Amino acid sequence: MSDRSDLDVVIVGAGFAGLFMLHRVRGLGFSARVIEAGDGVGGTWYWNRYPGARCDIESMQYSYQFSEALQQEWEWSERYASQPEILAYANHVADRFELRPDIQFETRVQSASYDEPACRWTIVTDRGDALSARFLVMATGCLSSARIPDFPGLASFTGPTYHTGRWPHEGVDFTGQRVGVIGTGSSGIQSIPIIAREARELVVFQRTASYSVPAHNGPIDDDERRAIKADYAAFRARNLQTATAVGSRLPMGETSALAVTPEERQKVYEERWEQGGLQFLGAYIDLLIDPNANDTAAEFVRTKIADVVGDPELAARLTPKTVIGCKRLCVDTGYFETFNRDNVELVDVSETPIGEITAGGLRIGAARFRVRCHRVRDRFRRDDRRAAQHRHPRSRRAVAPGRLGCGPAHPSWPRRGRVPEPVHDLGARQPVGAHDMIVSIEQHVNWIADCIAYLRDHQYAAIEATPDAQDAWVDWVNMIADFTLFPSCNSWYLGANVPGKPARVHAPDRLSRVRREVRRRRREGLRGFRAVAGCDLAGAA
């Protein structure tokens, strides 16, 4: 790594967003460095190593598309890639594009302050580095903040405790152990079947039953792989048209679930169930819009749970009563079957709450994540001033360029006294959760890279979103959300898993339409933004 401390761009995080951001800005002629807390690349897939960790988006889709050569040369082995294979892919990308020389591992940012006259950030790390940069890009991930449950007595537990988001890299052997798993979200649903096969006794503590569909995972068929690679661009384009941009082996339904006979509907749902995966929700056009249509799909899954779980009373406790899809739909391998095992017990904490953890009490397993809007104003100094706390995250186009951060500039600040916030990949109101994350990452990174190149080429210090533009984006997201069933239940889509956090849905629209909106705004140049001059940038890059 270069000893240079004056840089054009500093990027925080070496996950999929940070790696691509580094590749893009280097290609534009910027000098850059990535600061990464771990000792390797991969982000989410570096930290999440719990048993059964696997992507719920098919691997041929869950990958970069910026390089055709990369798409052609990398060979995925399974329909749904496991954590080790995805991490190997991230390492391959880092090596293939020679990114490691510009990544500083095992380092955390302690503070970042902005010098407005000089138009530069000073970033201080826990290793004592003081880096100077024109742009600061936060690629820290929107699901990177592990939420530890605040049960009374948690610290008094004398046995080992684990969180799925901070799993020991050497793994954990549960053979012969009594294990308690708290949480039945995606990571719990993936890990519980594997832990159950090892443990002497497993107690699952469930607050809310989750919908889950089978993955039907297996090796990728060679003919299928060749067909996709023969026209990868068309494959990507088709996936963008699906409701969640996660790909589908079956075409998106174009009719209402209520416009067909019960027999025809049952046949379609069975076909989707046998195919497996998130495409189940693409069976009909109105499953995430009309509650009556949604209930037909929900009831189908409830019936499947009852068919799988032998004990009717236990099956009833495992059966969700909410709308299907308003929370992230889970994809599993043998989850419901696991509760037929003699060594597995379910405790419904909505009926029997966890009051306290004692010294010999629980072993902690899969707790949910807190979705973050990168509240950098809580962590970074800005000329020793702090912005007032904004309870409702806002953004412009779900990214935060130049002066724009998670909230608007505080109205009490003097016009010339405002200080920029870092640029955020996957900022507030981004289409997270309901979409393929790497597709969203590439879209946002490209926007940010083009934006900072525009600032350099036109000698601007920064741009900031106008209040009207922020309001327009938020109104657009809310309009789309209100048209759907997403706000109908409490979920991390809305931030409702964090006590006291206001419910604000992320962009739930079909990603192709989000992308078209961003492209349209891009063609309009700085419409919705103010360009800020005032620095001599002739020497930049």
Number of C-alpha atoms within 10 A of each C-alpha: 9 8 5 11 15 18 19 23 26 28 26 25 28 33 22 25 27 30 26 24 28 28 18 18 21 19 11 13 12 19 19 24 28 25 23 25 18 17 12 20 28 27 25 21 22 23 20 23 22 26 20 19 20 24 17 22 24 23 22 25 22 19 21 18 16 12 8 12 9 16 15 14 9 13 13 18 17 16 20 25 23 20 22 15 17 22 23 16 17 24 17 15 22 23 12 11 13 11 20 21 12 17 26 20 17 13 20 17 19 15 16 23 21 25 15 18 10 13 20 23 27 23 22 17 16 13 11 11 14 17 19 23 22 24 26 26 25 23 29 26 25 20 19 17 15 15 16 15 12 9 11 12 13 19 12 12 16 13 11 8 15 16 22 22 25 14 18 14 11 7 10 12 10 17 14 11 13 16 24 24 23 24 23 25 23 22 25 26 24 24 23 27 23 18 26 23 17 16 19 16 20 26 20 23 24 23 18 18 18 23 26 26 27 20 22 16 18 11 11 17 11 9 9 11 16 12 11 16 17 12 10 19 12 12 17 18 13 17 21 21 18 20 23 23 25 26 28 25 12 13 15 20 17 11 12 15 24 16 11 11 10 12 8 12 20 15 12 17 20 14 14 22 20 14 19 19 27 25 23 24 24 21 22 23 17 21 27 21 15 16 16 14 18 22 18 19 22 23 16 15 20 19 12 16 22 18 14 17 19 15 12 13 10 17 21 15 15 23 22 19 16 18 21 26 22 20 23 19 21 21 24 26 19 18 20 24 14 21 24 16 15 11 15 21 17 16 17 18 16 12 9 11 12 16 10 13 17 14 13 10 16 23 21 23 25 26 22 25 21 19 22 19 22 24 14 16 19 11 13 20 18 21 13 8 12 14 18 13 11 13 13 13 19 25 27 30 28 27 23 28 30 29 22 27 29 28 23 21 22 13 11 9 11 8 9 8 8 18 23 26 27 27 23 30 30 29 30 29 26 26 25 22 19 24 23 23 20 17 20 20 24 20 17 25 25 16 19 23 21 16 19 25 17 15 18 20 13 13 18 18 25 26 22 23 25 17 16 12 17 21 16 16 19 24 12 14 23 19 13 17 19 15 14 19 21 25 18 13 16 15 17 23 26 21 21 18 17 16 7 9 12 13 18 22 25 25 27 26 22 18 24 18 12 20 18 11 12 18 13 11 14 15 9 10 11 15 13 19 21 14 18 16 15 13 15 13 18 10 6 14 15
